[in-house]
Amino acid sequence: MLVVTIEVHPAGIRALRRTVGALRIGNVSDLASISDYRVFAMQSANPLTGEAAGAAEFMVLGHDRRQQVWPLLRRACEEAMKADWVEF
């Protein structure tokens, strides 16, 4: 499983950091060369955009595992943008 945590460090100050999003990406294809992944995403509320905190679960299908991690992360982010989010 890949776990990605997205943090904001205001003015670069680690002590002020806060988590604004997270992804958990798990292979559901027994590590096949071309794999499917279940993704769970969470985001915190964003007062600048008015978006509520929420979560979404979705799939990344048919990913070639012989690539670097970045194409999988890109695909997960693309699917997150299209997902049906449930507000907290």
N, CA, C and O atoms as CSV, one atom per row, in Angstrom:
chain,resi,resn,atom,element,x,y,z
A,1,MET,N,N,0.840,-1.175,0.000
A,1,MET,CA,C,0.000,0.000,0.000
A,1,MET,C,C,0.886,1.240,0.000
A,1,MET,O,O,1.869,1.327,0.736
A,2,LEU,N,N,0.514,2.186,-0.838
A,2,LEU,CA,C,1.169,3.493,-0.820
A,2,LEU,C,C,0.328,4.433,0.024
A,2,LEU,O,O,-0.900,4.422,-0.062
A,3,VAL,N,N,0.980,5.240,0.832
A,3,VAL,CA,C,0.298,6.250,1.627
A,3,VAL,C,C,0.935,7.591,1.292
A,3,VAL,O,O,2.147,7.763,1.417
A,4,VAL,N,N,0.107,8.539,0.866
A,4,VAL,CA,C,0.577,9.878,0.512
A,4,VAL,C,C,-0.125,10.858,1.434
A,4,VAL,O,O,-1.353,10.868,1.513
A,5,THR,N,N,0.643,11.678,2.128
A,5,THR,CA,C,0.087,12.713,2.997
A,5,THR,C,C,0.506,14.066,2.450
A,5,THR,O,O,1.685,14.296,2.180
A,6,ILE,N,N,-0.464,14.963,2.287
A,6,ILE,CA,C,-0.189,16.294,1.758
A,6,ILE,C,C,-0.322,17.287,2.904
A,6,ILE,O,O,-1.379,17.398,3.526
A,7,GLU,N,N,0.761,18.007,3.176
A,7,GLU,CA,C,0.779,18.972,4.267
A,7,GLU,C,C,1.088,20.367,3.737
A,7,GLU,O,O,1.763,20.534,2.721
A,8,VAL,N,N,0.581,21.350,4.444
A,8,VAL,CA,C,0.937,22.751,4.215
A,8,VAL,C,C,1.810,23.175,5.393
A,8,VAL,O,O,1.483,22.917,6.551
A,9,HIS,N,N,2.935,23.834,5.073
A,9,HIS,CA,C,3.827,24.390,6.094
A,9,HIS,C,C,3.803,25.902,5.906
A,9,HIS,O,O,4.601,26.424,5.127
A,10,PRO,N,N,2.916,26.625,6.591
A,10,PRO,CA,C,2.846,28.077,6.410
A,10,PRO,C,C,4.203,28.740,6.646
A,10,PRO,O,O,4.852,28.525,7.670
A,11,ALA,N,N,4.607,29.543,5.682
A,11,ALA,CA,C,5.891,30.251,5.728
A,11,ALA,C,C,7.060,29.287,5.914
A,11,ALA,O,O,8.130,29.695,6.365
A,12,GLY,N,N,6.866,28.012,5.573
A,12,GLY,CA,C,7.930,27.031,5.707
A,12,GLY,C,C,8.189,26.583,7.137
A,12,GLY,O,O,9.203,25.942,7.413
A,13,ILE,N,N,7.283,26.915,8.043
A,13,ILE,CA,C,7.480,26.603,9.461
A,13,ILE,C,C,6.810,25.266,9.774
A,13,ILE,O,O,5.584,25.151,9.787
A,14,ARG,N,N,7.641,24.268,10.024
A,14,ARG,CA,C,7.136,22.912,10.265
A,14,ARG,C,C,6.192,22.844,11.463
A,14,ARG,O,O,5.232,22.074,11.448
A,15,ALA,N,N,6.449,23.623,12.478
A,15,ALA,CA,C,5.606,23.592,13.681
A,15,ALA,C,C,4.163,24.031,13.386
A,15,ALA,O,O,3.250,23.707,14.145
A,16,LEU,N,N,3.962,24.762,12.293
A,16,LEU,CA,C,2.615,25.229,11.933
A,16,LEU,C,C,1.940,24.340,10.893
A,16,LEU,O,O,0.865,24.669,10.392
A,17,ARG,N,N,2.578,23.209,10.570
A,17,ARG,CA,C,2.057,22.361,9.489
A,17,ARG,C,C,0.665,21.834,9.812
A,17,ARG,O,O,0.282,21.671,10.971
A,18,ARG,N,N,-0.082,21.572,8.726
A,18,ARG,CA,C,-1.377,20.924,8.867
A,18,ARG,C,C,-1.598,20.045,7.641
A,18,ARG,O,O,-1.188,20.390,6.532
A,19,THR,N,N,-2.233,18.938,7.848
A,19,THR,CA,C,-2.526,18.009,6.761
A,19,THR,C,C,-3.762,18.504,6.023
A,19,THR,O,O,-4.790,18.793,6.635
A,20,VAL,N,N,-3.650,18.598,4.695
A,20,VAL,CA,C,-4.786,19.053,3.879
A,20,VAL,C,C,-5.356,17.936,3.019
A,20,VAL,O,O,-6.442,18.082,2.458
A,21,GLY,N,N,-4.635,16.818,2.907
A,21,GLY,CA,C,-5.144,15.697,2.120
A,21,GLY,C,C,-4.312,14.452,2.335
A,21,GLY,O,O,-3.188,14.511,2.832
A,22,ALA,N,N,-4.890,13.316,1.948
A,22,ALA,CA,C,-4.182,12.046,2.058
A,22,ALA,C,C,-4.759,11.059,1.056
A,22,ALA,O,O,-5.942,11.112,0.720
A,23,LEU,N,N,-3.910,10.162,0.588
A,23,LEU,CA,C,-4.307,9.075,-0.299
A,23,LEU,C,C,-3.768,7.773,0.262
A,23,LEU,O,O,-2.644,7.725,0.762
A,24,ARG,N,N,-4.558,6.728,0.182
A,24,ARG,CA,C,-4.116,5.367,0.467
A,24,ARG,C,C,-4.414,4.566,-0.786
A,24,ARG,O,O,-5.568,4.442,-1.196
A,25,ILE,N,N,-3.367,4.023,-1.392
A,25,ILE,CA,C,-3.478,3.347,-2.684
A,25,ILE,C,C,-3.055,1.897,-2.496
A,25,ILE,O,O,-1.897,1.617,-2.187
A,26,GLY,N,N,-3.994,0.979,-2.682
A,26,GLY,CA,C,-3.713,-0.438,-2.463
A,26,GLY,C,C,-3.958,-1.271,-3.713
A,26,GLY,O,O,-4.981,-1.116,-4.379
A,27,ASN,N,N,-3.023,-2.148,-4.027
A,27,ASN,CA,C,-3.131,-3.037,-5.176
A,27,ASN,C,C,-4.148,-4.129,-4.857
A,27,ASN,O,O,-4.064,-4.767,-3.808
A,28,VAL,N,N,-5.106,-4.346,-5.755
A,28,VAL,CA,C,-6.126,-5.383,-5.569
A,28,VAL,C,C,-6.004,-6.478,-6.627
A,28,VAL,O,O,-6.946,-7.240,-6.843
A,29,SER,N,N,-4.840,-6.559,-7.292
A,29,SER,CA,C,-4.636,-7.503,-8.402
A,29,SER,C,C,-3.499,-8.482,-8.151
A,29,SER,O,O,-2.869,-8.944,-9.102
A,30,ASP,N,N,-3.224,-8.808,-6.897
A,30,ASP,CA,C,-2.145,-9.751,-6.575
A,30,ASP,C,C,-0.821,-9.372,-7.228
A,30,ASP,O,O,-0.050,-10.240,-7.639
A,31,LEU,N,N,-0.565,-8.073,-7.319
A,31,LEU,CA,C,0.691,-7.540,-7.854
A,31,LEU,C,C,0.957,-7.956,-9.297
A,31,LEU,O,O,2.110,-8.142,-9.686
A,32,ALA,N,N,-0.100,-8.104,-10.091
A,32,ALA,CA,C,0.046,-8.433,-11.509
A,32,ALA,C,C,0.773,-7.301,-12.229
A,32,ALA,O,O,0.775,-6.163,-11.760
A,33,SER,N,N,1.388,-7.613,-13.363
A,33,SER,CA,C,2.103,-6.589,-14.136
A,33,SER,C,C,1.199,-5.421,-14.502
A,33,SER,O,O,1.606,-4.263,-14.412
A,34,ILE,N,N,-0.013,-5.721,-14.911
A,34,ILE,CA,C,-1.027,-4.684,-15.137
A,34,ILE,C,C,-2.022,-4.828,-13.997
A,34,ILE,O,O,-2.742,-5.823,-13.924
A,35,SER,N,N,-2.067,-3.849,-13.112
A,35,SER,CA,C,-2.806,-3.970,-11.855
A,35,SER,C,C,-3.911,-2.940,-11.727
A,35,SER,O,O,-3.895,-1.885,-12.361
A,36,ASP,N,N,-4.868,-3.286,-10.883
A,36,ASP,CA,C,-5.919,-2.370,-10.471
A,36,ASP,C,C,-5.655,-1.982,-9.021
A,36,ASP,O,O,-5.117,-2.763,-8.237
A,37,TYR,N,N,-6.049,-0.749,-8.685
A,37,TYR,CA,C,-5.795,-0.216,-7.353
A,37,TYR,C,C,-7.060,0.397,-6.779
A,37,TYR,O,O,-7.800,1.089,-7.478
A,38,ARG,N,N,-7.299,0.139,-5.509
A,38,ARG,CA,C,-8.372,0.813,-4.776
A,38,ARG,C,C,-7.723,1.987,-4.049
A,38,ARG,O,O,-6.680,1.849,-3.410
A,39,VAL,N,N,-8.369,3.143,-4.164
A,39,VAL,CA,C,-7.817,4.363,-3.572
A,39,VAL,C,C,-8.837,4.953,-2.606
A,39,VAL,O,O,-10.018,5.078,-2.931
A,40,PHE,N,N,-8.372,5.311,-1.428
A,40,PHE,CA,C,-9.172,6.053,-0.464
A,40,PHE,C,C,-8.509,7.408,-0.302
A,40,PHE,O,O,-7.321,7.493,0.009
A,41,ALA,N,N,-9.277,8.467,-0.514
A,41,ALA,CA,C,-8.741,9.833,-0.423
A,41,ALA,C,C,-9.511,10.620,0.629
A,41,ALA,O,O,-10.714,10.429,0.807
A,42,MET,N,N,-8.816,11.491,1.309
A,42,MET,CA,C,-9.439,12.393,2.281
A,42,MET,C,C,-8.886,13.794,2.053
A,42,MET,O,O,-7.739,13.978,1.645
A,43,GLN,N,N,-9.747,14.781,2.331
A,43,GLN,CA,C,-9.284,16.173,2.285
A,43,GLN,C,C,-9.863,16.919,3.468
A,43,GLN,O,O,-10.971,16.628,3.919
A,44,SER,N,N,-9.106,17.887,3.970
A,44,SER,CA,C,-9.611,18.719,5.058
A,44,SER,C,C,-10.417,19.872,4.460
A,44,SER,O,O,-10.335,20.149,3.263
A,45,ALA,N,N,-11.178,20.522,5.290
A,45,ALA,CA,C,-11.962,21.676,4.839
A,45,ALA,C,C,-11.022,22.772,4.345
A,45,ALA,O,O,-9.921,22.940,4.870
A,46,ASN,N,N,-11.461,23.510,3.338
A,46,ASN,CA,C,-10.663,24.601,2.786
A,46,ASN,C,C,-11.473,25.889,2.876
A,46,ASN,O,O,-12.372,26.109,2.065
A,47,PRO,N,N,-11.165,26.744,3.854
A,47,PRO,CA,C,-11.931,27.984,4.008
A,47,PRO,C,C,-11.764,28.948,2.830
A,47,PRO,O,O,-12.630,29.795,2.608
A,48,LEU,N,N,-10.673,28.836,2.076
A,48,LEU,CA,C,-10.469,29.722,0.928
A,48,LEU,C,C,-11.428,29.409,-0.213
A,48,LEU,O,O,-11.903,30.318,-0.895
A,49,THR,N,N,-11.716,28.119,-0.423
A,49,THR,CA,C,-12.603,27.714,-1.517
A,49,THR,C,C,-14.016,27.407,-1.038
A,49,THR,O,O,-14.934,27.272,-1.847
A,50,GLY,N,N,-14.193,27.297,0.279
A,50,GLY,CA,C,-15.491,26.946,0.829
A,50,GLY,C,C,-15.802,25.462,0.769
A,50,GLY,O,O,-16.926,25.053,1.060
A,51,GLU,N,N,-14.809,24.639,0.392
A,51,GLU,CA,C,-15.028,23.197,0.322
A,51,GLU,C,C,-14.995,22.586,1.722
A,51,GLU,O,O,-14.174,22.956,2.561
A,52,ALA,N,N,-15.905,21.644,1.950
A,52,ALA,CA,C,-15.964,20.939,3.229
A,52,ALA,C,C,-14.937,19.809,3.243
A,52,ALA,O,O,-14.444,19.381,2.199
A,53,ALA,N,N,-14.631,19.342,4.439
A,53,ALA,CA,C,-13.804,18.143,4.565
A,53,ALA,C,C,-14.577,16.977,3.971
A,53,ALA,O,O,-15.807,16.953,4.011
A,54,GLY,N,N,-13.856,16.015,3.422
A,54,GLY,CA,C,-14.553,14.893,2.824
A,54,GLY,C,C,-13.650,13.734,2.512
A,54,GLY,O,O,-12.443,13.763,2.752
A,55,ALA,N,N,-14.284,12.694,1.958
A,55,ALA,CA,C,-13.570,11.477,1.598
A,55,ALA,C,C,-14.171,10.906,0.328
A,55,ALA,O,O,-15.331,11.158,0.001
A,56,ALA,N,N,-13.365,10.136,-0.377
A,56,ALA,CA,C,-13.823,9.465,-1.591
A,56,ALA,C,C,-13.082,8.146,-1.720
A,56,ALA,O,O,-11.936,8.017,-1.288
A,57,GLU,N,N,-13.755,7.162,-2.322
A,57,GLU,CA,C,-13.127,5.891,-2.632
A,57,GLU,C,C,-13.361,5.627,-4.111
A,57,GLU,O,O,-14.469,5.807,-4.617
A,58,PHE,N,N,-12.304,5.195,-4.803
A,58,PHE,CA,C,-12.386,5.004,-6.246
A,58,PHE,C,C,-11.289,4.048,-6.680
A,58,PHE,O,O,-10.470,3.613,-5.871
A,59,MET,N,N,-11.285,3.729,-7.964
A,59,MET,CA,C,-10.336,2.759,-8.514
A,59,MET,C,C,-9.432,3.413,-9.557
A,59,MET,O,O,-9.837,4.346,-10.250
A,60,VAL,N,N,-8.215,2.912,-9.655
A,60,VAL,CA,C,-7.312,3.159,-10.779
A,60,VAL,C,C,-7.165,1.802,-11.452
A,60,VAL,O,O,-6.647,0.860,-10.851
A,61,LEU,N,N,-7.614,1.701,-12.684
A,61,LEU,CA,C,-7.664,0.413,-13.379
A,61,LEU,C,C,-6.585,0.308,-14.453
A,61,LEU,O,O,-6.262,1.288,-15.124
A,62,GLY,N,N,-6.029,-0.903,-14.604
A,62,GLY,CA,C,-5.120,-1.195,-15.694
A,62,GLY,C,C,-3.817,-0.429,-15.669
A,62,GLY,O,O,-3.352,0.036,-16.709
A,63,HIS,N,N,-3.218,-0.290,-14.496
A,63,HIS,CA,C,-1.946,0.443,-14.373
A,63,HIS,C,C,-0.760,-0.507,-14.544
A,63,HIS,O,O,-0.720,-1.575,-13.933
A,64,ASP,N,N,0.184,-0.119,-15.361
A,64,ASP,CA,C,1.414,-0.898,-15.584
A,64,ASP,C,C,2.353,-0.683,-14.398
A,64,ASP,O,O,2.880,0.414,-14.213
A,65,ARG,N,N,2.563,-1.719,-13.601
A,65,ARG,CA,C,3.383,-1.618,-12.391
A,65,ARG,C,C,4.867,-1.435,-12.678
A,65,ARG,O,O,5.622,-1.123,-11.757
A,66,ARG,N,N,5.313,-1.613,-13.910
A,66,ARG,CA,C,6.744,-1.507,-14.232
A,66,ARG,C,C,7.164,-0.056,-14.452
A,66,ARG,O,O,8.197,0.195,-15.073
A,67,GLN,N,N,6.402,0.878,-13.966
A,67,GLN,CA,C,6.717,2.301,-14.080
A,67,GLN,C,C,7.174,2.832,-12.723
A,67,GLN,O,O,7.079,2.152,-11.702
A,68,GLN,N,N,7.664,4.050,-12.746
A,68,GLN,CA,C,7.948,4.728,-11.492
A,68,GLN,C,C,6.632,4.968,-10.757
A,68,GLN,O,O,5.557,4.769,-11.322
A,69,VAL,N,N,6.717,5.384,-9.530
A,69,VAL,CA,C,5.532,5.629,-8.708
A,69,VAL,C,C,4.715,6.829,-9.211
A,69,VAL,O,O,3.511,6.894,-8.965
A,70,TRP,N,N,5.342,7.763,-9.900
A,70,TRP,CA,C,4.679,9.020,-10.277
A,70,TRP,C,C,3.501,8.837,-11.228
A,70,TRP,O,O,2.489,9.514,-11.045
A,71,PRO,N,N,3.570,7.971,-12.225
A,71,PRO,CA,C,2.379,7.779,-13.064
A,71,PRO,C,C,1.170,7.239,-12.278
A,71,PRO,O,O,0.033,7.617,-12.559
A,72,LEU,N,N,1.411,6.369,-11.306
A,72,LEU,CA,C,0.306,5.871,-10.484
A,72,LEU,C,C,-0.268,6.995,-9.636
A,72,LEU,O,O,-1.487,7.115,-9.507
A,73,LEU,N,N,0.584,7.806,-9.068
A,73,LEU,CA,C,0.117,8.935,-8.264
A,73,LEU,C,C,-0.662,9.923,-9.131
A,73,LEU,O,O,-1.696,10.436,-8.705
A,74,ARG,N,N,-0.173,10.193,-10.346
A,74,ARG,CA,C,-0.877,11.090,-11.259
A,74,ARG,C,C,-2.273,10.545,-11.565
A,74,ARG,O,O,-3.256,11.284,-11.515
A,75,ARG,N,N,-2.355,9.263,-11.878
A,75,ARG,CA,C,-3.657,8.664,-12.195
A,75,ARG,C,C,-4.589,8.704,-10.994
A,75,ARG,O,O,-5.783,8.964,-11.147
A,76,ALA,N,N,-4.060,8.451,-9.799
A,76,ALA,CA,C,-4.886,8.525,-8.595
A,76,ALA,C,C,-5.405,9.943,-8.387
A,76,ALA,O,O,-6.565,10.128,-8.019
A,77,CYS,N,N,-4.564,10.939,-8.617
A,77,CYS,CA,C,-4.996,12.335,-8.479
A,77,CYS,C,C,-6.046,12.690,-9.531
A,77,CYS,O,O,-7.007,13.397,-9.228
A,78,GLU,N,N,-5.876,12.215,-10.750
A,78,GLU,CA,C,-6.868,12.461,-11.803
A,78,GLU,C,C,-8.213,11.852,-11.430
A,78,GLU,O,O,-9.254,12.482,-11.618
A,79,GLU,N,N,-8.199,10.635,-10.904
A,79,GLU,CA,C,-9.447,9.991,-10.496
A,79,GLU,C,C,-10.065,10.702,-9.298
A,79,GLU,O,O,-11.288,10.784,-9.188
A,80,ALA,N,N,-9.227,11.216,-8.402
A,80,ALA,CA,C,-9.735,11.951,-7.237
A,80,ALA,C,C,-10.506,13.205,-7.685
A,80,ALA,O,O,-11.504,13.581,-7.071
A,81,MET,N,N,-10.037,13.829,-8.737
A,81,MET,CA,C,-10.713,15.041,-9.224
A,81,MET,C,C,-12.094,14.726,-9.800
A,81,MET,O,O,-12.956,15.604,-9.838
A,82,LYS,N,N,-12.318,13.489,-10.247
A,82,LYS,CA,C,-13.598,13.078,-10.831
A,82,LYS,C,C,-14.496,12.340,-9.842
A,82,LYS,O,O,-15.664,12.091,-10.140
A,83,ALA,N,N,-13.972,11.990,-8.679
A,83,ALA,CA,C,-14.679,11.126,-7.733
A,83,ALA,C,C,-15.865,11.835,-7.092
A,83,ALA,O,O,-15.934,13.063,-7.042
A,84,ASP,N,N,-16.795,11.019,-6.605
A,84,ASP,CA,C,-17.914,11.517,-5.812
A,84,ASP,C,C,-17.463,11.588,-4.364
A,84,ASP,O,O,-17.270,10.562,-3.711
A,85,TRP,N,N,-17.299,12.787,-3.876
A,85,TRP,CA,C,-16.820,13.008,-2.509
A,85,TRP,C,C,-17.993,13.062,-1.540
A,85,TRP,O,O,-19.053,13.607,-1.850
A,86,VAL,N,N,-17.779,12.482,-0.356
A,86,VAL,CA,C,-18.762,12.530,0.711
A,86,VAL,C,C,-18.241,13.519,1.750
A,86,VAL,O,O,-17.129,13.379,2.259
A,87,GLU,N,N,-19.062,14.515,2.054
A,87,GLU,CA,C,-18.647,15.526,3.050
A,87,GLU,C,C,-18.739,14.964,4.450
A,87,GLU,O,O,-19.604,14.141,4.749
A,88,PHE,N,N,-17.831,15.419,5.313
A,88,PHE,CA,C,-17.880,15.044,6.733
A,88,PHE,C,C,-18.780,15.997,7.467
A,88,PHE,O,O,-18.964,15.865,8.677
